[in-house]
Amino acid sequence: MSGTRYVYLNGQIVPWNDAKVHVFAPVAKYGTGVFEGIGGYWNEEAQQLYLFRIAEHLDRYAFSQKAMRFDQGPPRGELAEALVHLCRANALRTDVHIRMMAFIDGSGELEATGPVGTAITALPRRRRNQTTEGVSAQISSWVRMPDNVMPARIKCNANYHNSRLATIQSQRDGYDVPFLLNSRGKLAEAAAMCVFIARHGQLITPSGSNDILESITRQTVIELAREYLGLETVERDVDRTELILAEEVFYCGTAAEITPVTSVDRMVVGSGQPGAITQRLIEIYRKLVTGKDSAHASWRTAVY
Ligand code: PMP
């Protein structure tokens, strides 16, 4: 497998090809796993790799397991250490994307709550050029699953069938990404990203009661907009027509970072170019995650 030699599996660093699970384990049969995607940023000048907000990722990882009624997994300190060790073992000196997964191993059925396995990979991350150009979004005909159907605020593997179907639909229809409305017809999120709009110079994002994942990047954007741009974000219901009335639309997430959306359902957003607030946030975010801006030092964990 490309670019990485070692995987963390159940307390050990093992070669990529040895990281195996039985095909009839609950994680394979039912998608009984929860995961986190964590960003790591290489700072060439400091010769340092910074992992972003691992405390918040570990909190959500624990909450996801609680919501899915998993047995107790490894202690938090051990997981935090494993993230750093794995980056070192793979000698990663580039931007990285870490995925950590807690999963139900063994041969149980629907009611199985253990044994809980842990797997972590750290892969070199590809850069995207969508940030400067902007992307096209389609309002999906798939509806974001409500929190009383599948727990929307956690990262359970099985939740992603909803995102997957919407993503495939949008791509087959010639768009870059889907936007999913919730069962009340209000904007929820993109397939694995949270959405913001700017209207009348104000930032607005769907509130936590719109079947969204409680995104760490969303929280970061709210904090940075307040601190660096003096903009408070209003968390409320967002209607689909507001997406095309907005001056700016962007989405955010660990993998997507902050990405401008320049059309929705083929209707141009704002000027059709990435907006000024979005561009400022992209710059601020980038400097912060790479440690070029030294603020919020507690958000960055140094690997080397
Ligand atoms: N929504 C979903 C469903 C996601 O999977 C993700 C990616 N984790 C996000 C939003 C963005 O969350 P975060 O900023 O924590 O990566």
Residues whose N, C-alpha, C, O or C-beta is under 5 A from the ligand:
A	BS01	PMP	G37 A191 A192 M193 C194 L213 E214 S215 I216 T217 R218 C252 G253 T254
